[in-house]
Amino acid sequence: MPLITVHLIENVFSPEDKVEMITKLTDTMVEIEGEAMRNVTWVKIEEVPEGQWGIGGTALTARMVHSMQDQQATSQG
């Protein structure tokens, strides 16, 4: 049985976003391995406290991630 673990910075994604992630990750596993995988696919979301996740030597906060998301949306829009 597959176990998919997703690590996220806390306070970035809403409960609804997390439900969507669980659903879509499960659906993806089913697409790969067949419908029999649906009831045995586990998805676990683990949240890392803000400031305890870093990229490029910088500890990230939820505010920083939201700012990056806003910049990306602006550049695409």
N, CA, C and O atoms as a GROMACS GRO file, in nm:
protein
  308
    1MET      N    1   0.084  -0.117   0.000
    1MET     CA    2   0.000   0.000   0.000
    1MET      C    3   0.088   0.123   0.000
    1MET      O    4   0.179   0.133   0.082
    2PRO      N    5   0.063   0.217  -0.090
    2PRO     CA    6   0.146   0.337  -0.098
    2PRO      C    7   0.116   0.437   0.014
    2PRO      O    8   0.001   0.455   0.054
    3LEU      N    9   0.222   0.499   0.062
    3LEU     CA   10   0.210   0.608   0.158
    3LEU      C   11   0.279   0.728   0.097
    3LEU      O   12   0.399   0.726   0.070
    4ILE      N   13   0.203   0.834   0.074
    4ILE     CA   14   0.256   0.957   0.017
    4ILE      C   15   0.263   1.059   0.130
    4ILE      O   16   0.162   1.089   0.194
    5THR      N   17   0.383   1.112   0.156
    5THR     CA   18   0.400   1.212   0.260
    5THR      C   19   0.431   1.346   0.196
    5THR      O   20   0.520   1.357   0.112
    6VAL      N   21   0.356   1.448   0.237
    6VAL     CA   22   0.374   1.583   0.185
    6VAL      C   23   0.416   1.672   0.301
    6VAL      O   24   0.349   1.677   0.403
    7HIS      N   25   0.528   1.741   0.285
    7HIS     CA   26   0.574   1.835   0.386
    7HIS      C   27   0.540   1.976   0.340
    7HIS      O   28   0.570   2.014   0.227
    8LEU      N   29   0.476   2.052   0.428
    8LEU     CA   30   0.435   2.189   0.398
    8LEU      C   31   0.477   2.281   0.511
    8LEU      O   32   0.489   2.238   0.626
    9ILE      N   33   0.499   2.408   0.479
    9ILE     CA   34   0.520   2.508   0.582
    9ILE      C   35   0.383   2.541   0.640
    9ILE      O   36   0.289   2.569   0.565
   10GLU      N   37   0.372   2.539   0.772
   10GLU     CA   38   0.242   2.565   0.834
   10GLU      C   39   0.194   2.706   0.800
   10GLU      O   40   0.272   2.798   0.778
   11ASN      N   41   0.062   2.719   0.797
   11ASN     CA   42  -0.007   2.845   0.771
   11ASN      C   43   0.003   2.893   0.627
   11ASN      O   44  -0.027   3.009   0.599
   12VAL      N   45   0.043   2.806   0.535
   12VAL     CA   46   0.047   2.843   0.394
   12VAL      C   47  -0.078   2.795   0.322
   12VAL      O   48  -0.138   2.869   0.245
   13PHE      N   49  -0.118   2.671   0.347
   13PHE     CA   50  -0.232   2.612   0.276
   13PHE      C   51  -0.352   2.600   0.369
   13PHE      O   52  -0.339   2.571   0.488
   14SER      N   53  -0.469   2.623   0.312
   14SER     CA   54  -0.594   2.613   0.388
   14SER      C   55  -0.633   2.466   0.405
   14SER      O   56  -0.581   2.379   0.335
   15PRO      N   57  -0.726   2.439   0.498
   15PRO     CA   58  -0.776   2.301   0.509
   15PRO      C   59  -0.834   2.250   0.377
   15PRO      O   60  -0.819   2.133   0.344
   16GLU      N   61  -0.900   2.338   0.303
   16GLU     CA   62  -0.957   2.298   0.174
   16GLU      C   63  -0.846   2.263   0.074
   16GLU      O   64  -0.860   2.167  -0.002
   17ASP      N   65  -0.737   2.339   0.074
   17ASP     CA   66  -0.623   2.308  -0.013
   17ASP      C   67  -0.567   2.170   0.019
   17ASP      O   68  -0.533   2.093  -0.071
   18LYS      N   69  -0.558   2.139   0.147
   18LYS     CA   70  -0.502   2.010   0.189
   18LYS      C   71  -0.593   1.894   0.147
   18LYS      O   72  -0.544   1.789   0.105
   19VAL      N   73  -0.724   1.913   0.158
   19VAL     CA   74  -0.818   1.810   0.112
   19VAL      C   75  -0.801   1.789  -0.038
   19VAL      O   76  -0.802   1.675  -0.086
   20GLU      N   77  -0.784   1.898  -0.112
   20GLU     CA   78  -0.764   1.888  -0.257
   20GLU      C   79  -0.634   1.813  -0.289
   20GLU      O   80  -0.631   1.730  -0.380
   21MET      N   81  -0.529   1.841  -0.214
   21MET     CA   82  -0.402   1.769  -0.235
   21MET      C   83  -0.420   1.620  -0.212
   21MET      O   84  -0.375   1.538  -0.292
   22ILE      N   85  -0.486   1.585  -0.103
   22ILE     CA   86  -0.509   1.444  -0.071
   22ILE      C   87  -0.588   1.375  -0.183
   22ILE      O   88  -0.552   1.266  -0.227
   23THR      N   89  -0.693   1.440  -0.228
   23THR     CA   90  -0.776   1.384  -0.335
   23THR      C   91  -0.697   1.367  -0.463
   23THR      O   92  -0.701   1.260  -0.525
   24LYS      N   93  -0.626   1.471  -0.504
   24LYS     CA   94  -0.553   1.465  -0.632
   24LYS      C   95  -0.435   1.369  -0.628
   24LYS      O   96  -0.407   1.301  -0.726
   25LEU      N   97  -0.366   1.362  -0.515
   25LEU     CA   98  -0.256   1.266  -0.505
   25LEU      C   99  -0.309   1.123  -0.509
   25LEU      O  100  -0.248   1.036  -0.572
   26THR      N  101  -0.419   1.098  -0.443
   26THR     CA  102  -0.482   0.965  -0.448
   26THR      C  103  -0.525   0.933  -0.590
   26THR      O  104  -0.500   0.823  -0.640
   27ASP      N  105  -0.591   1.029  -0.656
   27ASP     CA  106  -0.635   1.008  -0.795
   27ASP      C  107  -0.517   0.979  -0.887
   27ASP      O  108  -0.528   0.897  -0.978
   28THR      N  109  -0.405   1.046  -0.864
   28THR     CA  110  -0.286   1.022  -0.947
   28THR      C  111  -0.234   0.881  -0.928
   28THR      O  112  -0.196   0.815  -1.025
   29MET      N  113  -0.231   0.833  -0.806
   29MET     CA  114  -0.187   0.696  -0.780
   29MET      C  115  -0.280   0.597  -0.849
   29MET      O  116  -0.235   0.497  -0.905
   30VAL      N  117  -0.410   0.624  -0.844
   30VAL     CA  118  -0.507   0.538  -0.911
   30VAL      C  119  -0.485   0.539  -1.062
   30VAL      O  120  -0.496   0.435  -1.127
   31GLU      N  121  -0.455   0.655  -1.118
   31GLU     CA  122  -0.427   0.663  -1.262
   31GLU      C  123  -0.307   0.576  -1.301
   31GLU      O  124  -0.305   0.516  -1.408
   32ILE      N  125  -0.208   0.571  -1.214
   32ILE     CA  126  -0.086   0.495  -1.242
   32ILE      C  127  -0.107   0.346  -1.222
   32ILE      O  128  -0.067   0.265  -1.306
   33GLU      N  129  -0.169   0.309  -1.111
   33GLU     CA  130  -0.175   0.168  -1.072
   33GLU      C  131  -0.312   0.103  -1.080
   33GLU      O  132  -0.324  -0.018  -1.060
   34GLY      N  133  -0.417   0.180  -1.107
   34GLY     CA  134  -0.550   0.123  -1.118
   34GLY      C  135  -0.637   0.150  -0.996
   34GLY      O  136  -0.587   0.181  -0.888
   35GLU      N  137  -0.766   0.136  -1.016
   35GLU     CA  138  -0.866   0.168  -0.914
   35GLU      C  139  -0.848   0.090  -0.783
   35GLU      O  140  -0.886   0.138  -0.676
   36ALA      N  141  -0.790  -0.028  -0.792
   36ALA     CA  142  -0.770  -0.108  -0.671
   36ALA      C  143  -0.680  -0.038  -0.570
   36ALA      O  144  -0.680  -0.073  -0.451
   37MET      N  145  -0.603   0.061  -0.614
   37MET     CA  146  -0.513   0.135  -0.525
   37MET      C  147  -0.585   0.239  -0.440
   37MET      O  148  -0.532   0.282  -0.338
   38ARG      N  149  -0.706   0.281  -0.480
   38ARG     CA  150  -0.774   0.392  -0.411
   38ARG      C  151  -0.787   0.365  -0.261
   38ARG      O  152  -0.752   0.451  -0.180
   39ASN      N  153  -0.838   0.250  -0.223
   39ASN     CA  154  -0.865   0.223  -0.082
   39ASN      C  155  -0.742   0.187   0.000
   39ASN      O  156  -0.752   0.170   0.122
   40VAL      N  157  -0.627   0.175  -0.065
   40VAL     CA  158  -0.506   0.143   0.009
   40VAL      C  159  -0.399   0.251  -0.004
   40VAL      O  160  -0.287   0.233   0.042
   41THR      N  161  -0.434   0.363  -0.065
   41THR     CA  162  -0.340   0.474  -0.078
   41THR      C  163  -0.356   0.568   0.040
   41THR      O  164  -0.465   0.621   0.064
   42TRP      N  165  -0.249   0.589   0.113
   42TRP     CA  166  -0.248   0.678   0.228
   42TRP      C  167  -0.176   0.806   0.186
   42TRP      O  168  -0.072   0.802   0.121
   43VAL      N  169  -0.233   0.919   0.224
   43VAL     CA  170  -0.167   1.048   0.204
   43VAL      C  171  -0.157   1.115   0.341
   43VAL      O  172  -0.257   1.132   0.411
   44LYS      N  173  -0.036   1.152   0.377
   44LYS     CA  174  -0.012   1.214   0.508
   44LYS      C  175   0.050   1.352   0.485
   44LYS      O  176   0.151   1.365   0.415
   45ILE      N  177  -0.012   1.454   0.543
   45ILE     CA  178   0.041   1.589   0.533
   45ILE      C  179   0.108   1.624   0.666
   45ILE      O  180   0.048   1.614   0.772
   46GLU      N  181   0.233   1.664   0.657
   46GLU     CA  182   0.309   1.705   0.774
   46GLU      C  183   0.346   1.852   0.757
   46GLU      O  184   0.401   1.892   0.655
   47GLU      N  185   0.314   1.931   0.858
   47GLU     CA  186   0.345   2.072   0.850
   47GLU      C  187   0.469   2.103   0.934
   47GLU      O  188   0.482   2.059   1.048
   48VAL      N  189   0.558   2.180   0.875
   48VAL     CA  190   0.680   2.222   0.940
   48VAL      C  191   0.658   2.364   0.991
   48VAL      O  192   0.607   2.448   0.917
   49PRO      N  193   0.695   2.391   1.116
   49PRO     CA  194   0.676   2.527   1.168
   49PRO      C  195   0.747   2.632   1.082
   49PRO      O  196   0.855   2.607   1.027
   50GLU      N  197   0.686   2.749   1.072
   50GLU     CA  198   0.747   2.859   0.999
   50GLU      C  199   0.887   2.886   1.053
   50GLU      O  200   0.912   2.877   1.173
   51GLY      N  201   0.977   2.918   0.963
   51GLY     CA  202   1.114   2.948   1.003
   51GLY      C  203   1.202   2.826   1.019
   51GLY      O  204   1.322   2.839   1.041
   52GLN      N  205   1.143   2.706   1.009
   52GLN     CA  206   1.221   2.583   1.022
   52GLN      C  207   1.235   2.510   0.889
   52GLN      O  208   1.265   2.391   0.885
   53TRP      N  209   1.212   2.583   0.782
   53TRP     CA  210   1.226   2.530   0.648
   53TRP      C  211   1.300   2.636   0.570
   53TRP      O  212   1.256   2.752   0.565
   54GLY      N  213   1.408   2.601   0.510
   54GLY     CA  214   1.487   2.702   0.440
   54GLY      C  215   1.520   2.663   0.297
   54GLY      O  216   1.532   2.545   0.263
   55ILE      N  217   1.534   2.765   0.215
   55ILE     CA  218   1.576   2.748   0.076
   55ILE      C  219   1.684   2.853   0.049
   55ILE      O  220   1.665   2.971   0.079
   56GLY      N  221   1.794   2.809  -0.007
   56GLY     CA  222   1.900   2.902  -0.041
   56GLY      C  223   1.957   2.976   0.079
   56GLY      O  224   2.001   3.090   0.066
   57GLY      N  225   1.955   2.914   0.195
   57GLY     CA  226   2.010   2.975   0.314
   57GLY      C  227   1.915   3.068   0.386
   57GLY      O  228   1.954   3.134   0.483
   58THR      N  229   1.790   3.075   0.340
   58THR     CA  230   1.691   3.163   0.402
   58THR      C  231   1.580   3.080   0.464
   58THR      O  232   1.520   2.996   0.398
   59ALA      N  233   1.552   3.105   0.593
   59ALA     CA  234   1.441   3.038   0.660
   59ALA      C  235   1.311   3.105   0.615
   59ALA      O  236   1.296   3.226   0.622
   60LEU      N  237   1.217   3.024   0.570
   60LEU     CA  238   1.093   3.076   0.513
   60LEU      C  239   0.980   3.084   0.615
   60LEU      O  240   0.967   2.998   0.703
   61THR      N  241   0.899   3.187   0.601
   61THR     CA  242   0.777   3.201   0.680
   61THR      C  243   0.659   3.190   0.584
   61THR      O  244   0.676   3.198   0.462
   62ALA      N  245   0.541   3.172   0.639
   62ALA     CA  246   0.420   3.165   0.556
   62ALA      C  247   0.404   3.294   0.478
   62ALA      O  248   0.366   3.292   0.361
   63ARG      N  249   0.432   3.407   0.541
   63ARG     CA  250   0.418   3.536   0.473
   63ARG      C  251   0.508   3.544   0.350
   63ARG      O  252   0.466   3.594   0.245
   64MET      N  253   0.630   3.494   0.362
   64MET     CA  254   0.722   3.494   0.248
   64MET      C  255   0.670   3.406   0.135
   64MET      O  256   0.679   3.444   0.018
   65VAL      N  257   0.615   3.290   0.169
   65VAL     CA  258   0.562   3.200   0.067
   65VAL      C  259   0.441   3.263  -0.001
   65VAL      O  260   0.428   3.257  -0.124
   66HIS      N  261   0.352   3.325   0.077
   66HIS     CA  262   0.237   3.392   0.018
   66HIS      C  263   0.282   3.504  -0.076
   66HIS      O  264   0.221   3.524  -0.181
   67SER      N  265   0.386   3.577  -0.040
   67SER     CA  266   0.440   3.682  -0.125
   67SER      C  267   0.490   3.624  -0.257
   67SER      O  268   0.467   3.681  -0.363
   68MET      N  269   0.560   3.510  -0.250
   68MET     CA  270   0.608   3.444  -0.371
   68MET      C  271   0.491   3.400  -0.459
   68MET      O  272   0.496   3.413  -0.581
   69GLN      N  273   0.385   3.346  -0.396
   69GLN     CA  274   0.267   3.303  -0.470
   69GLN      C  275   0.202   3.422  -0.539
   69GLN      O  276   0.159   3.412  -0.654
   70ASP      N  277   0.193   3.536  -0.468
   70ASP     CA  278   0.134   3.657  -0.526
   70ASP      C  279   0.215   3.706  -0.645
   70ASP      O  280   0.159   3.746  -0.747
   71GLN      N  281   0.348   3.705  -0.631
   71GLN     CA  282   0.436   3.748  -0.741
   71GLN      C  283   0.419   3.659  -0.863
   71GLN      O  284   0.416   3.707  -0.976
   72GLN      N  285   0.409   3.529  -0.840
   72GLN     CA  286   0.392   3.436  -0.952
   72GLN      C  287   0.258   3.460  -1.020
   72GLN      O  288   0.250   3.460  -1.143
   73ALA      N  289   0.152   3.480  -0.942
   73ALA     CA  290   0.020   3.503  -0.999
   73ALA      C  291   0.019   3.632  -1.081
   73ALA      O  292  -0.045   3.638  -1.186
   74THR      N  293   0.088   3.735  -1.033
   74THR     CA  294   0.095   3.862  -1.104
   74THR      C  295   0.170   3.847  -1.236
   74THR      O  296   0.129   3.903  -1.337
   75SER      N  297   0.279   3.771  -1.235
   75SER     CA  298   0.357   3.753  -1.358
   75SER      C  299   0.285   3.666  -1.460
   75SER      O  300   0.313   3.676  -1.579
   76GLN      N  301   0.194   3.580  -1.415
   76GLN     CA  302   0.119   3.495  -1.506
   76GLN      C  303  -0.007   3.562  -1.558
   76GLN      O  304  -0.060   3.526  -1.662
   77GLY      N  305  -0.053   3.662  -1.484
   77GLY     CA  306  -0.182   3.719  -1.510
   77GLY      C  307  -0.191   3.824  -1.609
   77GLY      O  308  -0.300   3.875  -1.634
   0.00000   0.00000   0.00000
